[in-house]
Amino acid sequence: MEKKTIRCQDCYNKFIFTVKQQERYAENGWTDPIRCPSCRARKKEIWATTTDYQQLMEEITLRKCSPACRSFFRKIGR
C-alpha cells in the first residue's frame, strides 16, 4: 500500500491518506474518507450541535405542543 492524495468534497483541498490510516480504515471496514480532517471535524461539531438541539426540543418544547405538533417534530428528529 502507498499513501494516497485525496481531494476533499467540501473544500476541494487535497489531503494525504497515509498507509497507517488506510490500514485502520480497512480493519474497521470503513470506506476511504471523502472529507479532509478539518471538514470532518466541522461536520462532527455540527452534528453534535444538532443533537443537542433535538434533545432540547424533546425535553422542553414538545411538552407544550399539541399532539399534531409533537408528531411533526418527531418526524424531523428521525
PyMOL Python script that loads the backbone (N, CA, C, O; Angstrom):
from pymol import cmd

cmd.read_pdbstr("""\
ATOM      1  N   MET A   1       0.834  -1.185   0.000  1.00  0.00           N
ATOM      2  CA  MET A   1       0.000   0.000   0.000  1.00  0.00           C
ATOM      3  C   MET A   1       0.877   1.247   0.000  1.00  0.00           C
ATOM      4  O   MET A   1       1.951   1.277   0.601  1.00  0.00           O
ATOM      5  N   GLU A   2       0.400   2.247  -0.675  1.00  0.00           N
ATOM      6  CA  GLU A   2       1.087   3.536  -0.692  1.00  0.00           C
ATOM      7  C   GLU A   2       0.138   4.612  -0.207  1.00  0.00           C
ATOM      8  O   GLU A   2      -1.081   4.444  -0.244  1.00  0.00           O
ATOM      9  N   LYS A   3       0.708   5.726   0.250  1.00  0.00           N
ATOM     10  CA  LYS A   3      -0.162   6.821   0.685  1.00  0.00           C
ATOM     11  C   LYS A   3      -0.911   7.382  -0.521  1.00  0.00           C
ATOM     12  O   LYS A   3      -0.412   7.377  -1.646  1.00  0.00           O
ATOM     13  N   LYS A   4      -2.127   7.867  -0.253  1.00  0.00           N
ATOM     14  CA  LYS A   4      -2.980   8.405  -1.305  1.00  0.00           C
ATOM     15  C   LYS A   4      -3.187   9.900  -1.085  1.00  0.00           C
ATOM     16  O   LYS A   4      -3.214  10.378   0.049  1.00  0.00           O
ATOM     17  N   THR A   5      -3.331  10.618  -2.177  1.00  0.00           N
ATOM     18  CA  THR A   5      -3.722  12.020  -2.111  1.00  0.00           C
ATOM     19  C   THR A   5      -5.174  12.098  -2.553  1.00  0.00           C
ATOM     20  O   THR A   5      -5.519  11.703  -3.667  1.00  0.00           O
ATOM     21  N   ILE A   6      -6.026  12.615  -1.663  1.00  0.00           N
ATOM     22  CA  ILE A   6      -7.460  12.675  -1.922  1.00  0.00           C
ATOM     23  C   ILE A   6      -7.907  14.127  -1.887  1.00  0.00           C
ATOM     24  O   ILE A   6      -7.394  14.924  -1.102  1.00  0.00           O
ATOM     25  N   ARG A   7      -8.857  14.465  -2.732  1.00  0.00           N
ATOM     26  CA  ARG A   7      -9.420  15.824  -2.751  1.00  0.00           C
ATOM     27  C   ARG A   7     -10.722  15.816  -1.939  1.00  0.00           C
ATOM     28  O   ARG A   7     -11.603  14.988  -2.171  1.00  0.00           O
ATOM     29  N   CYS A   8     -10.827  16.742  -0.994  1.00  0.00           N
ATOM     30  CA  CYS A   8     -11.995  16.869  -0.120  1.00  0.00           C
ATOM     31  C   CYS A   8     -13.214  17.294  -0.947  1.00  0.00           C
ATOM     32  O   CYS A   8     -13.116  18.170  -1.806  1.00  0.00           O
ATOM     33  N   GLN A   9     -14.361  16.664  -0.679  1.00  0.00           N
ATOM     34  CA  GLN A   9     -15.567  17.000  -1.432  1.00  0.00           C
ATOM     35  C   GLN A   9     -16.189  18.312  -0.964  1.00  0.00           C
ATOM     36  O   GLN A   9     -17.009  18.885  -1.682  1.00  0.00           O
ATOM     37  N   ASP A  10     -15.824  18.800   0.212  1.00  0.00           N
ATOM     38  CA  ASP A  10     -16.391  20.052   0.715  1.00  0.00           C
ATOM     39  C   ASP A  10     -15.555  21.273   0.346  1.00  0.00           C
ATOM     40  O   ASP A  10     -16.072  22.230  -0.229  1.00  0.00           O
ATOM     41  N   CYS A  11     -14.257  21.241   0.678  1.00  0.00           N
ATOM     42  CA  CYS A  11     -13.406  22.421   0.457  1.00  0.00           C
ATOM     43  C   CYS A  11     -12.494  22.274  -0.762  1.00  0.00           C
ATOM     44  O   CYS A  11     -11.825  23.234  -1.145  1.00  0.00           O
ATOM     45  N   TYR A  12     -12.455  21.111  -1.365  1.00  0.00           N
ATOM     46  CA  TYR A  12     -11.660  20.803  -2.557  1.00  0.00           C
ATOM     47  C   TYR A  12     -10.149  20.886  -2.343  1.00  0.00           C
ATOM     48  O   TYR A  12      -9.390  20.890  -3.312  1.00  0.00           O
ATOM     49  N   ASN A  13      -9.702  20.953  -1.085  1.00  0.00           N
ATOM     50  CA  ASN A  13      -8.270  20.899  -0.803  1.00  0.00           C
ATOM     51  C   ASN A  13      -7.823  19.447  -0.820  1.00  0.00           C
ATOM     52  O   ASN A  13      -8.606  18.546  -0.519  1.00  0.00           O
ATOM     53  N   LYS A  14      -6.570  19.225  -1.170  1.00  0.00           N
ATOM     54  CA  LYS A  14      -6.021  17.873  -1.171  1.00  0.00           C
ATOM     55  C   LYS A  14      -5.490  17.548   0.217  1.00  0.00           C
ATOM     56  O   LYS A  14      -4.982  18.418   0.925  1.00  0.00           O
ATOM     57  N   PHE A  15      -5.617  16.264   0.598  1.00  0.00           N
ATOM     58  CA  PHE A  15      -5.044  15.803   1.857  1.00  0.00           C
ATOM     59  C   PHE A  15      -4.472  14.413   1.659  1.00  0.00           C
ATOM     60  O   PHE A  15      -4.861  13.686   0.746  1.00  0.00           O
ATOM     61  N   ILE A  16      -3.535  14.056   2.536  1.00  0.00           N
ATOM     62  CA  ILE A  16      -2.831  12.771   2.441  1.00  0.00           C
ATOM     63  C   ILE A  16      -3.563  11.732   3.292  1.00  0.00           C
ATOM     64  O   ILE A  16      -3.894  11.981   4.451  1.00  0.00           O
ATOM     65  N   PHE A  17      -3.805  10.581   2.701  1.00  0.00           N
ATOM     66  CA  PHE A  17      -4.389   9.430   3.380  1.00  0.00           C
ATOM     67  C   PHE A  17      -3.254   8.430   3.548  1.00  0.00           C
ATOM     68  O   PHE A  17      -2.919   7.697   2.618  1.00  0.00           O
ATOM     69  N   THR A  18      -2.660   8.406   4.750  1.00  0.00           N
ATOM     70  CA  THR A  18      -1.443   7.624   4.983  1.00  0.00           C
ATOM     71  C   THR A  18      -1.724   6.124   4.993  1.00  0.00           C
ATOM     72  O   THR A  18      -2.874   5.691   5.067  1.00  0.00           O
ATOM     73  N   VAL A  19      -0.654   5.348   4.916  1.00  0.00           N
ATOM     74  CA  VAL A  19      -0.759   3.889   4.938  1.00  0.00           C
ATOM     75  C   VAL A  19      -1.348   3.431   6.273  1.00  0.00           C
ATOM     76  O   VAL A  19      -2.193   2.537   6.306  1.00  0.00           O
ATOM     77  N   LYS A  20      -0.901   4.043   7.370  1.00  0.00           N
ATOM     78  CA  LYS A  20      -1.416   3.679   8.689  1.00  0.00           C
ATOM     79  C   LYS A  20      -2.920   3.940   8.782  1.00  0.00           C
ATOM     80  O   LYS A  20      -3.660   3.124   9.330  1.00  0.00           O
ATOM     81  N   GLN A  21      -3.369   5.068   8.251  1.00  0.00           N
ATOM     82  CA  GLN A  21      -4.800   5.376   8.242  1.00  0.00           C
ATOM     83  C   GLN A  21      -5.560   4.382   7.367  1.00  0.00           C
ATOM     84  O   GLN A  21      -6.650   3.940   7.731  1.00  0.00           O
ATOM     85  N   GLN A  22      -4.992   4.032   6.224  1.00  0.00           N
ATOM     86  CA  GLN A  22      -5.636   3.066   5.324  1.00  0.00           C
ATOM     87  C   GLN A  22      -5.809   1.714   6.014  1.00  0.00           C
ATOM     88  O   GLN A  22      -6.849   1.068   5.881  1.00  0.00           O
ATOM     89  N   GLU A  23      -4.782   1.293   6.753  1.00  0.00           N
ATOM     90  CA  GLU A  23      -4.866   0.015   7.471  1.00  0.00           C
ATOM     91  C   GLU A  23      -5.955   0.058   8.538  1.00  0.00           C
ATOM     92  O   GLU A  23      -6.715  -0.898   8.695  1.00  0.00           O
ATOM     93  N   ARG A  24      -6.028   1.178   9.277  1.00  0.00           N
ATOM     94  CA  ARG A  24      -7.048   1.307  10.311  1.00  0.00           C
ATOM     95  C   ARG A  24      -8.446   1.299   9.707  1.00  0.00           C
ATOM     96  O   ARG A  24      -9.351   0.665  10.249  1.00  0.00           O
ATOM     97  N   TYR A  25      -8.632   2.000   8.583  1.00  0.00           N
ATOM     98  CA  TYR A  25      -9.932   2.019   7.908  1.00  0.00           C
ATOM     99  C   TYR A  25     -10.292   0.618   7.422  1.00  0.00           C
ATOM    100  O   TYR A  25     -11.447   0.206   7.529  1.00  0.00           O
ATOM    101  N   ALA A  26      -9.320  -0.116   6.889  1.00  0.00           N
ATOM    102  CA  ALA A  26      -9.574  -1.472   6.392  1.00  0.00           C
ATOM    103  C   ALA A  26      -9.948  -2.415   7.542  1.00  0.00           C
ATOM    104  O   ALA A  26     -10.849  -3.241   7.398  1.00  0.00           O
ATOM    105  N   GLU A  27      -9.258  -2.293   8.680  1.00  0.00           N
ATOM    106  CA  GLU A  27      -9.557  -3.137   9.842  1.00  0.00           C
ATOM    107  C   GLU A  27     -10.989  -2.926  10.339  1.00  0.00           C
ATOM    108  O   GLU A  27     -11.658  -3.874  10.751  1.00  0.00           O
ATOM    109  N   ASN A  28     -11.445  -1.686  10.296  1.00  0.00           N
ATOM    110  CA  ASN A  28     -12.780  -1.359  10.790  1.00  0.00           C
ATOM    111  C   ASN A  28     -13.864  -1.505   9.723  1.00  0.00           C
ATOM    112  O   ASN A  28     -15.049  -1.371  10.028  1.00  0.00           O
ATOM    113  N   GLY A  29     -13.474  -1.779   8.477  1.00  0.00           N
ATOM    114  CA  GLY A  29     -14.442  -1.956   7.410  1.00  0.00           C
ATOM    115  C   GLY A  29     -15.016  -0.650   6.880  1.00  0.00           C
ATOM    116  O   GLY A  29     -16.099  -0.636   6.296  1.00  0.00           O
ATOM    117  N   TRP A  30     -14.287   0.456   7.083  1.00  0.00           N
ATOM    118  CA  TRP A  30     -14.742   1.768   6.625  1.00  0.00           C
ATOM    119  C   TRP A  30     -14.272   2.009   5.201  1.00  0.00           C
ATOM    120  O   TRP A  30     -13.271   1.442   4.763  1.00  0.00           O
ATOM    121  N   THR A  31     -15.000   2.854   4.481  1.00  0.00           N
ATOM    122  CA  THR A  31     -14.575   3.266   3.146  1.00  0.00           C
ATOM    123  C   THR A  31     -13.579   4.416   3.282  1.00  0.00           C
ATOM    124  O   THR A  31     -13.458   5.018   4.349  1.00  0.00           O
ATOM    125  N   ASP A  32     -12.870   4.713   2.198  1.00  0.00           N
ATOM    126  CA  ASP A  32     -11.905   5.818   2.228  1.00  0.00           C
ATOM    127  C   ASP A  32     -12.622   7.128   2.533  1.00  0.00           C
ATOM    128  O   ASP A  32     -13.768   7.316   2.124  1.00  0.00           O
ATOM    129  N   PRO A  33     -11.960   8.036   3.247  1.00  0.00           N
ATOM    130  CA  PRO A  33     -12.607   9.312   3.580  1.00  0.00           C
ATOM    131  C   PRO A  33     -12.830  10.166   2.331  1.00  0.00           C
ATOM    132  O   PRO A  33     -12.072  10.087   1.364  1.00  0.00           O
ATOM    133  N   ILE A  34     -13.877  10.977   2.372  1.00  0.00           N
ATOM    134  CA  ILE A  34     -14.155  11.890   1.260  1.00  0.00           C
ATOM    135  C   ILE A  34     -13.986  13.342   1.680  1.00  0.00           C
ATOM    136  O   ILE A  34     -14.081  14.255   0.860  1.00  0.00           O
ATOM    137  N   ARG A  35     -13.728  13.548   2.998  1.00  0.00           N
ATOM    138  CA  ARG A  35     -13.501  14.894   3.523  1.00  0.00           C
ATOM    139  C   ARG A  35     -12.150  14.965   4.216  1.00  0.00           C
ATOM    140  O   ARG A  35     -11.674  13.973   4.770  1.00  0.00           O
ATOM    141  N   CYS A  36     -11.538  16.133   4.183  1.00  0.00           N
ATOM    142  CA  CYS A  36     -10.266  16.343   4.875  1.00  0.00           C
ATOM    143  C   CYS A  36     -10.515  16.354   6.386  1.00  0.00           C
ATOM    144  O   CYS A  36     -11.659  16.494   6.818  1.00  0.00           O
ATOM    145  N   PRO A  37      -9.468  16.209   7.186  1.00  0.00           N
ATOM    146  CA  PRO A  37      -9.658  16.178   8.641  1.00  0.00           C
ATOM    147  C   PRO A  37     -10.375  17.410   9.205  1.00  0.00           C
ATOM    148  O   PRO A  37     -11.190  17.274  10.117  1.00  0.00           O
ATOM    149  N   SER A  38     -10.094  18.596   8.688  1.00  0.00           N
ATOM    150  CA  SER A  38     -10.752  19.794   9.225  1.00  0.00           C
ATOM    151  C   SER A  38     -12.240  19.816   8.868  1.00  0.00           C
ATOM    152  O   SER A  38     -13.056  20.223   9.695  1.00  0.00           O
ATOM    153  N   CYS A  39     -12.609  19.392   7.669  1.00  0.00           N
ATOM    154  CA  CYS A  39     -14.029  19.341   7.294  1.00  0.00           C
ATOM    155  C   CYS A  39     -14.758  18.243   8.070  1.00  0.00           C
ATOM    156  O   CYS A  39     -15.923  18.411   8.429  1.00  0.00           O
ATOM    157  N   ARG A  40     -14.079  17.119   8.332  1.00  0.00           N
ATOM    158  CA  ARG A  40     -14.682  16.060   9.141  1.00  0.00           C
ATOM    159  C   ARG A  40     -14.964  16.564  10.552  1.00  0.00           C
ATOM    160  O   ARG A  40     -16.027  16.293  11.110  1.00  0.00           O
ATOM    161  N   ALA A  41     -14.009  17.299  11.129  1.00  0.00           N
ATOM    162  CA  ALA A  41     -14.189  17.846  12.474  1.00  0.00           C
ATOM    163  C   ALA A  41     -15.343  18.843  12.498  1.00  0.00           C
ATOM    164  O   ALA A  41     -16.141  18.851  13.435  1.00  0.00           O
ATOM    165  N   ARG A  42     -15.431  19.684  11.468  1.00  0.00           N
ATOM    166  CA  ARG A  42     -16.513  20.662  11.389  1.00  0.00           C
ATOM    167  C   ARG A  42     -17.865  19.949  11.290  1.00  0.00           C
ATOM    168  O   ARG A  42     -18.832  20.361  11.932  1.00  0.00           O
ATOM    169  N   LYS A  43     -17.935  18.885  10.491  1.00  0.00           N
ATOM    170  CA  LYS A  43     -19.190  18.147  10.338  1.00  0.00           C
ATOM    171  C   LYS A  43     -19.593  17.485  11.657  1.00  0.00           C
ATOM    172  O   LYS A  43     -20.769  17.493  12.020  1.00  0.00           O
ATOM    173  N   LYS A  44     -18.615  16.910  12.379  1.00  0.00           N
ATOM    174  CA  LYS A  44     -18.916  16.297  13.678  1.00  0.00           C
ATOM    175  C   LYS A  44     -19.435  17.333  14.662  1.00  0.00           C
ATOM    176  O   LYS A  44     -20.342  17.054  15.445  1.00  0.00           O
ATOM    177  N   GLU A  45     -18.857  18.530  14.622  1.00  0.00           N
ATOM    178  CA  GLU A  45     -19.303  19.598  15.502  1.00  0.00           C
ATOM    179  C   GLU A  45     -20.737  20.005  15.189  1.00  0.00           C
ATOM    180  O   GLU A  45     -21.532  20.237  16.100  1.00  0.00           O
ATOM    181  N   ILE A  46     -21.067  20.091  13.921  1.00  0.00           N
ATOM    182  CA  ILE A  46     -22.428  20.435  13.520  1.00  0.00           C
ATOM    183  C   ILE A  46     -23.410  19.367  13.989  1.00  0.00           C
ATOM    184  O   ILE A  46     -24.484  19.686  14.499  1.00  0.00           O
ATOM    185  N   TRP A  47     -23.040  18.102  13.815  1.00  0.00           N
ATOM    186  CA  TRP A  47     -23.919  17.020  14.254  1.00  0.00           C
ATOM    187  C   TRP A  47     -24.106  17.044  15.760  1.00  0.00           C
ATOM    188  O   TRP A  47     -25.206  16.788  16.251  1.00  0.00           O
ATOM    189  N   ALA A  48     -23.040  17.349  16.505  1.00  0.00           N
ATOM    190  CA  ALA A  48     -23.155  17.419  17.960  1.00  0.00           C
ATOM    191  C   ALA A  48     -24.105  18.537  18.360  1.00  0.00           C
ATOM    192  O   ALA A  48     -24.918  18.365  19.268  1.00  0.00           O
ATOM    193  N   THR A  49     -24.013  19.658  17.703  1.00  0.00           N
ATOM    194  CA  THR A  49     -24.896  20.791  17.986  1.00  0.00           C
ATOM    195  C   THR A  49     -26.335  20.439  17.630  1.00  0.00           C
ATOM    196  O   THR A  49     -27.254  20.772  18.378  1.00  0.00           O
ATOM    197  N   THR A  50     -26.537  19.781  16.515  1.00  0.00           N
ATOM    198  CA  THR A  50     -27.882  19.391  16.084  1.00  0.00           C
ATOM    199  C   THR A  50     -28.502  18.425  17.078  1.00  0.00           C
ATOM    200  O   THR A  50     -29.684  18.547  17.401  1.00  0.00           O
ATOM    201  N   THR A  51     -27.728  17.473  17.564  1.00  0.00           N
ATOM    202  CA  THR A  51     -28.234  16.501  18.528  1.00  0.00           C
ATOM    203  C   THR A  51     -28.660  17.205  19.810  1.00  0.00           C
ATOM    204  O   THR A  51     -29.717  16.901  20.364  1.00  0.00           O
ATOM    205  N   ASP A  52     -27.840  18.150  20.288  1.00  0.00           N
ATOM    206  CA  ASP A  52     -28.203  18.890  21.491  1.00  0.00           C
ATOM    207  C   ASP A  52     -29.507  19.646  21.274  1.00  0.00           C
ATOM    208  O   ASP A  52     -30.358  19.687  22.162  1.00  0.00           O
ATOM    209  N   TYR A  53     -29.665  20.238  20.112  1.00  0.00           N
ATOM    210  CA  TYR A  53     -30.892  20.976  19.794  1.00  0.00           C
ATOM    211  C   TYR A  53     -32.089  20.036  19.792  1.00  0.00           C
ATOM    212  O   TYR A  53     -33.148  20.382  20.315  1.00  0.00           O
ATOM    213  N   GLN A  54     -31.934  18.860  19.212  1.00  0.00           N
ATOM    214  CA  GLN A  54     -33.041  17.912  19.171  1.00  0.00           C
ATOM    215  C   GLN A  54     -33.428  17.459  20.573  1.00  0.00           C
ATOM    216  O   GLN A  54     -34.614  17.323  20.875  1.00  0.00           O
ATOM    217  N   GLN A  55     -32.430  17.222  21.436  1.00  0.00           N
ATOM    218  CA  GLN A  55     -32.728  16.827  22.809  1.00  0.00           C
ATOM    219  C   GLN A  55     -33.461  17.941  23.542  1.00  0.00           C
ATOM    220  O   GLN A  55     -34.400  17.686  24.296  1.00  0.00           O
ATOM    221  N   LEU A  56     -33.031  19.166  23.318  1.00  0.00           N
ATOM    222  CA  LEU A  56     -33.693  20.309  23.936  1.00  0.00           C
ATOM    223  C   LEU A  56     -35.147  20.385  23.486  1.00  0.00           C
ATOM    224  O   LEU A  56     -36.040  20.611  24.303  1.00  0.00           O
ATOM    225  N   MET A  57     -35.385  20.199  22.199  1.00  0.00           N
ATOM    226  CA  MET A  57     -36.752  20.242  21.673  1.00  0.00           C
ATOM    227  C   MET A  57     -37.607  19.154  22.306  1.00  0.00           C
ATOM    228  O   MET A  57     -38.764  19.400  22.646  1.00  0.00           O
ATOM    229  N   GLU A  58     -37.057  17.963  22.468  1.00  0.00           N
ATOM    230  CA  GLU A  58     -37.825  16.858  23.037  1.00  0.00           C
ATOM    231  C   GLU A  58     -38.142  17.102  24.510  1.00  0.00           C
ATOM    232  O   GLU A  58     -39.255  16.819  24.955  1.00  0.00           O
ATOM    233  N   GLU A  59     -37.190  17.618  25.266  1.00  0.00           N
ATOM    234  CA  GLU A  59     -37.367  17.761  26.706  1.00  0.00           C
ATOM    235  C   GLU A  59     -38.236  18.961  27.096  1.00  0.00           C
ATOM    236  O   GLU A  59     -39.025  18.870  28.036  1.00  0.00           O
ATOM    237  N   ILE A  60     -38.101  20.062  26.397  1.00  0.00           N
ATOM    238  CA  ILE A  60     -38.777  21.284  26.837  1.00  0.00           C
ATOM    239  C   ILE A  60     -39.980  21.627  25.968  1.00  0.00           C
ATOM    240  O   ILE A  60     -41.109  21.655  26.457  1.00  0.00           O
ATOM    241  N   THR A  61     -39.753  21.885  24.700  1.00  0.00           N
ATOM    242  CA  THR A  61     -40.780  22.438  23.838  1.00  0.00           C
ATOM    243  C   THR A  61     -41.903  21.457  23.557  1.00  0.00           C
ATOM    244  O   THR A  61     -43.066  21.858  23.509  1.00  0.00           O
ATOM    245  N   LEU A  62     -41.590  20.195  23.373  1.00  0.00           N
ATOM    246  CA  LEU A  62     -42.630  19.248  22.969  1.00  0.00           C
ATOM    247  C   LEU A  62     -43.680  19.029  24.041  1.00  0.00           C
ATOM    248  O   LEU A  62     -44.802  18.630  23.731  1.00  0.00           O
ATOM    249  N   ARG A  63     -43.340  19.281  25.287  1.00  0.00           N
ATOM    250  CA  ARG A  63     -44.335  19.135  26.347  1.00  0.00           C
ATOM    251  C   ARG A  63     -45.449  20.165  26.202  1.00  0.00           C
ATOM    252  O   ARG A  63     -46.580  19.934  26.630  1.00  0.00           O
ATOM    253  N   LYS A  64     -45.119  21.311  25.591  1.00  0.00           N
ATOM    254  CA  LYS A  64     -46.089  22.385  25.443  1.00  0.00           C
ATOM    255  C   LYS A  64     -46.852  22.298  24.125  1.00  0.00           C
ATOM    256  O   LYS A  64     -47.833  23.019  23.944  1.00  0.00           O
ATOM    257  N   CYS A  65     -46.433  21.438  23.200  1.00  0.00           N
ATOM    258  CA  CYS A  65     -47.059  21.334  21.882  1.00  0.00           C
ATOM    259  C   CYS A  65     -48.279  20.425  21.916  1.00  0.00           C
ATOM    260  O   CYS A  65     -48.438  19.600  22.815  1.00  0.00           O
ATOM    261  N   SER A  66     -49.125  20.595  20.925  1.00  0.00           N
ATOM    262  CA  SER A  66     -50.262  19.707  20.740  1.00  0.00           C
ATOM    263  C   SER A  66     -49.755  18.371  20.187  1.00  0.00           C
ATOM    264  O   SER A  66     -48.607  18.296  19.748  1.00  0.00           O
ATOM    265  N   PRO A  67     -50.574  17.320  20.197  1.00  0.00           N
ATOM    266  CA  PRO A  67     -50.144  16.037  19.627  1.00  0.00           C
ATOM    267  C   PRO A  67     -49.720  16.140  18.158  1.00  0.00           C
ATOM    268  O   PRO A  67     -48.781  15.461  17.743  1.00  0.00           O
ATOM    269  N   ALA A  68     -50.392  16.972  17.375  1.00  0.00           N
ATOM    270  CA  ALA A  68     -50.014  17.135  15.968  1.00  0.00           C
ATOM    271  C   ALA A  68     -48.626  17.773  15.859  1.00  0.00           C
ATOM    272  O   ALA A  68     -47.820  17.393  15.011  1.00  0.00           O
ATOM    273  N   CYS A  69     -48.370  18.728  16.714  1.00  0.00           N
ATOM    274  CA  CYS A  69     -47.065  19.399  16.725  1.00  0.00           C
ATOM    275  C   CYS A  69     -45.976  18.401  17.110  1.00  0.00           C
ATOM    276  O   CYS A  69     -44.906  18.391  16.502  1.00  0.00           O
ATOM    277  N   ARG A  70     -46.237  17.559  18.117  1.00  0.00           N
ATOM    278  CA  ARG A  70     -45.247  16.573  18.556  1.00  0.00           C
ATOM    279  C   ARG A  70     -44.894  15.608  17.432  1.00  0.00           C
ATOM    280  O   ARG A  70     -43.721  15.297  17.230  1.00  0.00           O
ATOM    281  N   SER A  71     -45.891  15.133  16.704  1.00  0.00           N
ATOM    282  CA  SER A  71     -45.603  14.183  15.623  1.00  0.00           C
ATOM    283  C   SER A  71     -44.789  14.843  14.524  1.00  0.00           C
ATOM    284  O   SER A  71     -43.937  14.198  13.914  1.00  0.00           O
ATOM    285  N   PHE A  72     -45.039  16.122  14.263  1.00  0.00           N
ATOM    286  CA  PHE A  72     -44.260  16.848  13.263  1.00  0.00           C
ATOM    287  C   PHE A  72     -42.788  16.902  13.658  1.00  0.00           C
ATOM    288  O   PHE A  72     -41.914  16.625  12.837  1.00  0.00           O
ATOM    289  N   PHE A  73     -42.510  17.259  14.917  1.00  0.00           N
ATOM    290  CA  PHE A  73     -41.127  17.375  15.356  1.00  0.00           C
ATOM    291  C   PHE A  73     -40.450  16.014  15.501  1.00  0.00           C
ATOM    292  O   PHE A  73     -39.235  15.912  15.333  1.00  0.00           O
ATOM    293  N   ARG A  74     -41.206  14.984  15.805  1.00  0.00           N
ATOM    294  CA  ARG A  74     -40.614  13.637  15.868  1.00  0.00           C
ATOM    295  C   ARG A  74     -40.155  13.194  14.477  1.00  0.00           C
ATOM    296  O   ARG A  74     -39.112  12.552  14.350  1.00  0.00           O
ATOM    297  N   LYS A  75     -40.919  13.530  13.432  1.00  0.00           N
ATOM    298  CA  LYS A  75     -40.533  13.177  12.071  1.00  0.00           C
ATOM    299  C   LYS A  75     -39.238  13.879  11.692  1.00  0.00           C
ATOM    300  O   LYS A  75     -38.397  13.295  11.009  1.00  0.00           O
ATOM    301  N   ILE A  76     -39.065  15.128  12.129  1.00  0.00           N
ATOM    302  CA  ILE A  76     -37.846  15.877  11.825  1.00  0.00           C
ATOM    303  C   ILE A  76     -36.655  15.248  12.516  1.00  0.00           C
ATOM    304  O   ILE A  76     -35.568  15.190  11.940  1.00  0.00           O
ATOM    305  N   GLY A  77     -36.836  14.776  13.739  1.00  0.00           N
ATOM    306  CA  GLY A  77     -35.743  14.211  14.521  1.00  0.00           C
ATOM    307  C   GLY A  77     -35.221  12.902  14.003  1.00  0.00           C
ATOM    308  O   GLY A  77     -34.103  12.512  14.341  1.00  0.00           O
ATOM    309  N   ARG A  78     -35.985  12.212  13.200  1.00  0.00           N
ATOM    310  CA  ARG A  78     -35.552  10.884  12.711  1.00  0.00           C
ATOM    311  C   ARG A  78     -34.641  10.981  11.555  1.00  0.00           C
ATOM    312  O   ARG A  78     -34.193   9.959  11.034  1.00  0.00           O
TER     313      ARG A  78
END
""", "prot")
cmd.dss("prot")
cmd.show_as("cartoon", "prot")
cmd.util.cbc("prot")
cmd.orient("prot")
